[in-house]
Amino acid sequence: METIKREIAAASEQAISFRRFMELCLYHPSLGYYMRSEEKIGRSGDFYTAASIGGLLADTIAEWIVNEPFWTGRAAETVRIAEWGGGSGKLAVQLLDTLQATAPELYGRLEYISVETSGYHRELQSSVLTDHAGKVRYYTADQWYRQGPWVNTLVLSNELPDAFPVFRIVVSNGRWMEKVVYWDEEKNELAEAERLLTDEAVLAYIREEHIPCREGQQFEVNLAATDWMRSVAAALEQGTVLTIDYGDVGEELYAPHRMNGTLLCYRKHVASDTPLQFPGEQDMTAHVNFSALIRAGENGGLKATELMTQKQFLVRNGLLQRLQSHDARDPFSPEARRNRAIRQLLLSDQMSELFKVLIQKKEPPS
């Protein structure tokens, strides 16, 4: 809190953009939520991801990888998976375990790259990936970009762009305004206000996205996500980008029924729309605009081949075939647990419909 208060006090208007506030809360080098040495995913954390559910997401990604034409005919070449924001490393170890067991030839020439900002998460990943230590390298984002251009590479992310800091904008009296955060001395707490939106990059995004100027409606603008996609595309000479996250196309995100936008916070598995509370102690996310990601990728030479729901991706890559017969008298048998996990992935809270899978590809210049 003191770090945020100092930055607010130093600002010319004694206020900082919501984007900067969210960046401090999540990514401050020592105090940010994602940078702190505390468990965030799972029962003891604040939220679950699909990788938390029995390794099934990794199984289906492995199935997709093995059957991808991208890997065909490259028996003498090293292939790479570059996972961005791998967190605890659970998806990485599950994916490598599955590929080792089901596709040993591919595993033998595979290099796994973890692109991770958090030192805490790099340590977690290193501790769970000991069986695959010779396969894994760790890079920061800048290091990965500098090592490009990459070939024979799959860029993989699971719930990454939704955690990038966003601008919050709103239409007030027919004008575009942005949300800012200031310190209310009288109430001794953080507070929000609005100021005229002047950021040229955000205004350009509004025009490009055709965001409706609808009085009172709030929107999130995730320039960090589109910047990331353009940078990944530029560093990739030939390969595929697989992005798994929750969100939708722009038309849906800007619909009239979303008057309050999509920003949510998660703390101890409770969702709220109170981002000013518990700075640095809660997750903050916004729905991903897949239309904007597709356009950003196209600017860097990526071709969007498919955008589907996570449910479609899972079913297409054999999730239902993983259902197993079991003795119904034992609900705790491995088979029964696995079947419940499959149902949870496909049915629980409609998450498999809310989550999307975007596949983009880049071929080398002819």
N, C-alpha and C positions, 0 to 999 in steps of 0.2 A: 504493500500500500504506500509506503513512504517513497519508494522509487517513482510510482505514478504521480504522487502529489508533487514531488520535486520537478518532474517534467512538465506538469501542468503549470506550476508556478513560473517556470522559465519560458513558457510559450507566450508569444506576443499578446494573445487574447485571453491568457489564463485558461485556455481550453485546448484539448488535443482532439484530432479526428478519432471517430470510433475505431477506424482501422488501426491506428497507432495504439490505442488502448488495448485492443484485442491482441495485437502483436506482442505487447509487453506482458499481458496476462499469460499468453501461451508459450512465448519463445524467448523471454528474457533469459540470458545465459545461465543465471543461477536460480532465479525465482520463478521462471515461467513454468506453467503447468506441465508441458511436455518435457521440460529439461530437468525437472526435479527427480530425485531418487526415490520415487514412490510408485507402488503398483497402481496402474490405471485401468487395466483390462481384466475382466473376470469378476468372480464373486467378491473378492476383496477390494476391487477397484470401483470405478464409476460407471462403466458401460461394458457391454459385450460386443464382439465383432463376430462375423460368420466363421472366422478361423477358430473361435472358441468352442465350436460345436462339433466335436468328435472327428476332426480331420477331413470332413466330407468336402469342404470347399477345396482343399488341397488335392483330394482325389480327383475331383472333376476338372480342376485346372491341369493336373497331370495328364488326364485323358485327352483334354483338348490339345495340349502341347504335343503329345506323341502322334496325334492324328493330323496335326497341322501340316499342310504342304510346305510351309516355310522351312521345315527341318529336312525335308526329303532330299536325298542326293548329296548330303554334306557329310558323308561318313568319315572323311579324312580331316574335317575341320572342327576347331573348337567352337562351341556354341555357348552363349551366355544368357543368364537371366539376371537382370538388374532390378532388384526390388527396392522401391523407394518407400521410406517411412515404415520399415518392417516392425517397429515397436518391440514387443517382447521376443520376437523371433519364432513365434509358434507356427505361423504359416510357412516360414522358410524350412524349418526342420520337418514339418509334415510333408511338404512338397518334395524335399530331397529324399526323405525316407521312401516315399511312394515311387519316385522315379528310379531310385536304386533297386527297388524290388521288382518293378514292372517293366522298366526300360533300361537294363544295365548297359547296353551299348551307348545309348544317349547319355546316361549318367557318367559314363567313363570319359567322355569328352566335354563335359559340362563344367563351366565356371560360374559360380554364384556370387554376385556382387550385391552387397548391402549398401545402399546409399542412405545414410542416417546422420541426422544433425545432432541428436542427443547422445552424449557420452554415456549416460546411464543406460540407454537402450542398446548401444553398441556392446556394453558389458553384458547385458542380459542375453543378447543374441549369441555372443561368444560362448557363454556358459552353457547354452542349450544346443549349440551346433558343434560340440566337441567331436562327435562321430563323423562329421563332415568337414573338419577343420581345414583339411588340405584343399577343399573345393571353394572355400569362401574367402572373399576379400572385402575389406571395409573402406568405403570412400565417403568423404563429405560431398555435397553437391558440386562445389567448385572443382574438387579433384576429379569427379566423374566427367564433368564438362571438358576439362583440360585434356583428359585421356582420349577424347574422341578424335575423329569420327569413329563410331562403333558400327561393326558389321555382325551379322549372325546373332543379333541381340534381341531378346524380349525384354521390354521395359514393363514391369509389373507394379501395380499399386493397388492396395486394398484400403479404402477409406483414408485417402491422403488429401485430395483437393478440398474436401469439406472442412478440413481443419485449418485452412489458410485464412489469414485475417482479411476481413471484408470491410468495405465502406457500407454504411447504411444511409440510404437516401430516402427522401419523402417529398411528395408534392404538397406544397402549402401555398394557398392563394395563387395557384397557377404557376408557381415558380419551383424550380428544383432546389431543394435544400439538403444539406448533409447533417447527420447527427454528430455531435461533438460531446466530449466528456469534460466536466469541470468539477472543482471542489466547492461544495456548498458550505461556506464557513458557518452559517447560522445553524444548519442541521448537522454539521460535522460529518458529512458523508459525500460520496460521489453522486453526481447528478448529470442528467443529459439536457442538452439544449440543441437548437438548430441554428445553422448559419447558411448564408447563401453559398450554393455549390459553385466553386470556381475552378476545381481541378480539371484541367483540359483532358487528361486521360479518361477520367470518369465520364465527362460530358461526351467524349467520342464514343465510349462504350454504350451510353444511352442511345445515341444516334444509330450506331451499328446494330444494336439489339432491338431497336424500335420499341423501347420500353414505353408503355402508355403513360401519358401525363394525366393520371387519374387522381383527382383531389383526395388527399389524405392517405393514399396508399404508400406503404413502405416497401423498399426493395433492398436487396444486397447486391453489391458489385464486387466480384472476386477477381480483381486484376492479377493477383498473385497466381491464380489457377491458370489463366490464359498465358501469363508470362512463363510459367513453368512448362506448359505444353509446347509453346514455341521454342523454348530453350532445349527441351528434350528432342524435339523434331530436328533442330539444327545440329545437335550432336550425334544424331543417328544417321548413318549413311545408308544402312539397309537393315531392316528389322521390323518388329511389331511392337505396338504399345497396347497393353491390356489394362484398362482402367475400370476398377470396380468401386462404386460409391453410390450413395443415395442422392437422388435428385431427379431432374427431368429436363425436358426441352424448354426453351425460353417461353414459348407460348403458354405452357402450363404454369410456369413459375410466376408469370405476370398476369394471370387470370384474376378477375374481380373478386373471387372468393379468398384470395390470399392478401387481404388488405394489410395484415400485420407482418408480412414477409415470412421468412422461414427460419430465422435465427433461433437456436435453442441451446440451452446449457444442460449439462449432466453432472450430477454430484451424488455419489452413493446410490446410483441407479434411479434417481428421481430427476425427471425432466422439468425444466422451468424456462421462463422467458425473462429472467432477471440477470442480465449479464454484468450488472454493476456490483452484484453481491459476490463475495468470496473471490476476489481477484487473485488469479494464480492458483486457486484451489479447486477449480471446476473446469470441465471441458466446455468448449464453445464451438458450435458448428453451424453451418448454413448449407442448404441444399445446393448441390452442384448443378450448374447450368451446362448441360451436355451440348447444347447448340453452340455455345461460345467455345467449348473445348474442341469441338469438331472444326470450327472455323480457324481457331488458333493453330491446330495441327495442319490444316490445309495450307496455311501461310508458310509452314515449314516443310512442305512437301509430303505430308502424311495424307493418305487416302483413307477415309472412314469406310470400312467395309461392313460393319454391323453395329447397331445399337439395339440392345435387347434387355429385357428384365433379367435379374439374377435367376429367377425361377426358370425362365426359358433356357438360360445358359446351363443351369444345373441339370435339367431334364434332358437337354440335347446331348449332354456329355455323360450320360449313364447313371444319374443319381438313383433313378427308380430301380435300376438293375441291381443296386446295392442293398435293396430290401432283402431280408433273410427270413426263412422259416425258423420258428423257434417254439419251444415249449411254453405255451401261454401261462402255465402255472408258475413260471419263474420270471417275474417282470424285471428282475435285475440281471438277467443273463446278458452277456456281451451282445447277442443278437437283438434282444429286446431293446437294449440301450441304443444300439445303432439305428434301429427302426424308429425309435422316438426322435432321435436326432434328425433323421431325414424328414419326418413330419414337421419338426420344429423349423427346419430350414425352409420348407415349402409353404407352411401355413401360418406360422406364428406371427401375429400382429401385422400380417400382410407385408412383412419386411422384404420378402423376396420379390414383391411387386414394386415396392418403393426403391429398392436397390436396382441399379442398372449396370450393364457391362458394355463398355465401348471398346471396339477392336479397330485399330488404325494400323495401316501398313505403309512401309516405304521401300520402294525398290531402288537399287542403285542406278545412277544415270547410265543410259545406254551409250 
